[in-house]
Amino acid sequence: MDVPLWLALLIVGWLGVKLARPPWWLVIVLLVGGSLVAGSFLAPVLATVVK
């Protein structure tokens, strides 16, 4: 069964919010911060750290 990555991430994110119940401001900060860092000059540095 092939599931698109965006669908899998959406389901895992939804379950994480439902089960862990983090504050909504924290979810928004992580999403916005992650997208800003992914588009910045720090992206290659973080890619090597994560690998």
Secondary structure, DSSP 4 states (H G I P E B T S, - for coil): ----HHHHHHHHHHHHHHHH---HHHHHHHHHHHHHHHTSTTHHHHHHHH-
